[in-house]
Amino acid sequence: MSDKIKIEQQQYWRSLEARAAGGEVFDPVPDSAGHSSDNSWSRRSFLTLMGASMAMAGLASCRRPKERIIPYVQAPEEIVPGNPKQYATTMPFGNRSYGALVTTHEGRPTKIEGNPLHPSSLGAASAYMQASILDLYDPDRAGGVVHDGVDASWDYFVAHWKTLEEKFLANEGEGLAVLAEPFASPTLFRLKREFEKRFPRATWATWEPVSDENVVKGRKLASYTPSEDHRQVYRLDLAKVIVAVDSDFLLGEPESITMARGFASGRKVATENDEMNRLYVVESAHTVTGASADHRLRLKPSEIGPFLKALAVELKKQGLNLGDIPESHGFGEHSQSIAVMARDLMAAQGSAVILAGLHLSPEVHGLVALLNDVMAGEPIVRWVRGGSSSVADTSALGSFAADVSEGHIDTMVILSGNPVFDMPADVDFKRLLKNTRNTMHVSLHRNETAQECNWYLPKAHYLESWSDARAADSTYSVIQPTIEPLHGAKSEVELLSLMVSGTDKSSHEIVRDTFKWMMSSGDFEKSWQRVLHDGIVRLEPEGPGPRPNPNAAKSILENRVFARQVTEASNLEVIFTPSYSTYDGRFANNGWLQELPDPVTKLAWDNAALISPTTANEFDLVNGDIVTLALKGRSIEIPIWIVPGQADQTVILPLGYGRTQAGRVGSNVGVNTYELRTTDAMHFATGLSMTKTGRRRDDMANTQDHSSMEGRPIVREATLDEYKKHPEFAREMVEHPPLTSLWEEHDYSEGYQWGMAIDLNACIGCNACVVACQSENNIPVVGREQVQKGREMHWLRVDRYFNGEPENALMVHQPVACQHCENAPCEQVCPVAATVHDKEGLNTMVYNRCIGTRYCANNCPYKVRRFNFFNFTKDIPETTQMAQNPDVTVRSRGVMEKCTYCTQRINRARRDTKLAGAKLNDGDVVTACQQTCPTGAIVFGDINDPNSEVSKVKKRNRGYELLSELNVKPRTSFLAKIRNPNPELEES
């Protein structure tokens, strides 16, 4: 059998149902193009849901901030109406931060991009960053201060605090408690210290349901100086071998943007002579990171620790200095694979790294820290001090809860978060609040926690407040407002300043004071203006973090987490994991994220208990069956979803759903899995029981089988060795006769001709491009029922395919949007010429001509056209449309729409260069999906320019055009996926 035939015979399938159907087309939504048979459905019902997406913030959204802010680019002498401006700010996310550039139109933020100067974003943006602008305009944000259910004012609260302040000053803060989220703000860190000095007997507790608490504790176990907080910063662009131990570092970890960028830089092979990095993934769930693995080993959660011990033992056998650790590991099933992995790591010593998931135990993180320091070291792994960031402390919750239960806490101030919803079930935080006389909550919404507090204080969104942040590598950044607070909201900085100083100061003044202290030398005003312009400042480093102690490996490995556990087959194991959409629940009321298909399951508007095909067979379950999950006396009912490649006897429970006070979008969506989570089972537990109820959910919205392309060879993939032997394999996979047209084709050899190339080797399926496109192009949210019918409106979708047997399936992602075919089938069937080609090769839509025949969608082989079955904008006041991109037309009912290659950006770049008397250069036009992509998988430009990046990429021998055998001549091409398996494991 030739290598070429071997490559051709790979079979991909989108779902278990499609695989079972063999070569036949599986259509789960046969009525997706028809009208709803439910006459009770009204347009008003949809408009209720669309409130958040249409940003009903009212006329207040037009107000400019009072303080002067500096554009990212050189400030113009005067603002020209219609010209958008960008401002540098920072999105805080727990004790991490991500630099952002916010595009504003006449003082209204409309789009978020990554700040290329910020080390945690590097010009890219995650789906959470892109969608956070929708939270700013969320109509469910509370409108003002509330006291005991009655509207109040900030001044009234200040007067109330003054009365409490006198008492707490007299008793040094006894009975006062602050419950805060982790933060990375130097200003909040400074105010916290002042709070502790002013009220030395007060309590300060830190809580976050998903945090890096175990990472910090683990590194303390491995350190010579365990009293200090420190972090490891990774340079994956220097890594040749990466082992991810239950770590979804490409999407589910705090620094996923920079780690994905670094990882992808080692995957972009230009020719068959280039080398690639190698990724080993050992995990229980099937994750986005697992989809990019060259080798993937699925293990139950209880086997992760023993696996890591076995790897450490094998590394010592290969010569790694780990002190006096055991000589054997007892992990016999995969001993050969572990030995090969250890040899590979040692062969790449100095450019090899091991990554561990946030949820793993402190002991696991301690061992990984030791292994990385001995095996890799700087610059690939750098230790930095924790500095001005705080960390959650679950172990302190017990004493905190006891103080509240025993009546020692008189006043509790809750800074952000939602502990009533997401705190461990055994803490019963709702009951604790009832034992406290004065409770105050600061948050964006009147959520589950705010409903139980005496005082609700509306929190300013980060786009409407002043603050600061510290990045993972110690870079400082500023958070500056792009709009005045829409609801008279106050920031945490302002509230905490009131508590420590007794005066009501502006957040601008407070943050300036912090930077004056940090930038004490030189001309402060000049330095301050530079900070506002760039968004960041690089101060003198605090010095290297403490080094780990290699002799700690022996004591760490004695922990029971590294011992093999024998469990009965009926006892399942469970992992609690943040949702790719709602995270820990904070984004539950964000319509863009709720409707964003999960990159693995393709579920939208729901969560489910995820199980493997083998486990499903054992319990006689199919997708949608409702089961009862019981753990330590607590139980929930939840539908199941089968995920190929997941570990057997393992249940994955996504967090962040089942909210009751999220808002009109997020309330009563999904199941609250926090009800099973306790302080001794925060991330993982054994002894879970699963019982089939006999009931099922048939209304789960899942997009995995939508937009099928008739089983054609869509994804093209090979190993690195196969690629070296057959460099042209991607183009040779499909054989077809010479392609000829029935008519004389248009000449596109002159002028600008736009095209795109997407590297499947760099694409990780993170969905950031989908949300960026939705934000840029005013794409509406349609709701669960319409998604279930196949009517989602996303112009860009990220298809997910499996390859191999269901038990050990590998996953691959492929972004698909309009291909802008030169010989477009859609244009040939439109009776009114509503879709036509322009002279620069764009397949354009003339919305006013469209009469909604949907012939074009029927004739599109890529299934990328979207039809407005309902009118989502008619009853919304025109002023609220200002929250959307004014450069993009808002479509109405009966109109077809699709990707335009961001034609508004092309036109703006063309106009700007014409006014400047210049010519468009490569890189002047950047599409929304390209700009936000963390891995740089998307390239766009003029294909007539032989020196443009897109022209060079398209000429690579991995390149192919999707369905080119149909002679449609698409302008978007793909680079085939290449995996780099270890030859030793391939032979075995």
Secondary structure, 3 states (H helix, E strand, C coil): CCHHHHHHCCCEECCHHHHHCCCCCCCCCCCCCCCCCCCCCCHHHHHHHCCCCCCCCCHHHHCCCCCCCCECCCCCCCCCCCCCEEEEEEEEECCEEEEEEEEEECCEEEEEEECCCCCCCCCCCCHHHHHHHHHHCCCCCCCCCEECCEECCHHHHHHHHHHHHHHHHHCCCCCEEEEECCCCCHHHHHHHHHHHHHCCCCEEEECCCCCCHHHHHHHHHCECCCCCCEEEEECHHHCCEEEEECCCCCCCCCCHHHHHHHHHHCCCCCCCCCCCCEEEEEECCCCHHHHCCCEEEECCHHHHHHHHHHHHHHHHHCCCCCCCCCCCCCCCCCHHHHHHHHHHHHHCCCCEEEEECCCCCHHHHHHHHHHHHHHCCCCCEEEEECCCCCCCCHHHHHHHHHHHHCCCCCEEEEECCCHHHHCCCCCCHHHHHHCCCEEEEEECCCCCCHHHCCEEEEECCHHHCCEEEECCCCCEEEECCCCCCCCCCECHHHHHHHHHHCCCCCHHHHHHHHHHHHCCCCCHHHHHHHHHHHCEECCCCCCECCCECCCHHHHHHCCHHHCCCCCCCCCEEEEEECECCCECCCCCCCHHHHCCCCCCCCEECCCCEEECHHHHHHCCCCCCEEEEEEECCEEEEEEEEECCCCCCCEEEEECCCCCCCCCCCCCCCCCCHHHHCECCECCEEEEEEEEEEEEECCCCEECCCCCCCCCCCCCCEEEHHHHHHCCCHHHHCCCCCCCCCCCCCCCCCCCCCEEEEEECCCCCCCCHHHHHHHHHCCCCCCCHHHHHCCCCCCCCEEEEEEECCHHHCEEEEEEECCCCCCCCHHHHHCCCCCEEECCCCCEEECCCCCCCCCHHHHHCCCCCCEECCCCCCCCCCHHHHHHCCCCCCCCCCCCEECCCCCHHHHHHHHHHHHHCCCCCCCCCCCCHHHHHCCCCCEEEEECCCCCCHHHHHHCCCCEECCCHHHCCCCCEEEECEEECCCHHHHHC
